[in-house]
Structures are given as structure tokens and as C-alpha cells.
Amino acid sequence: MTNQAVMHPMEKLQRQVGSLVKADIIKPTDSLWKIALVFGKDWTYWKGELLEFGFSMQDPVSELLTVEAWDEE
């Protein structure tokens, strides 16, 4: 693997959400649907991606942050 590896879109979302938690904008115990307030018009796309990976909108943000690899099978 090279340093030019492309980041998975879900990894980008994970990093953005992690930044929101670090900034105290949301809490790890908040439900995933709360990030809809931050992502606005992009939320429809991200919600679809989260659902595709088996998340529900009631899952805590911490579950998204603990995913180590976004392998699509």
C-alpha cells in the first residue's frame, strides 16, 4: 500500500464525527440521527451509507467511531 491510498468515504465521515465529539458539539452517547443537524443537505447521502453498513439512526455515535475498517463485501 502506498501513502497515496484513497480514504473510504465512511472513514471521512467517521473523522468528521470524531471532530464533532472532540469539539463537544455532540456526545458519544448521542444517537446517530443528531449528526443530521450538522450535515444538512448531505445527510440523505450519509444516512443511506450508514443504513447500508447496518447502523440504525438510534445507535450511539460511539458505535460509528469504533469501526476500525470499512470493508465492503
Secondary structure, 3 states (H helix, E strand, C coil): CCCCCCCCHHHHHHHHHHHHHHCCCCCCCCEHHHHHHHHHHHHHHHHHHHHHCCCCCCCEHHHHHCCCCCCCC
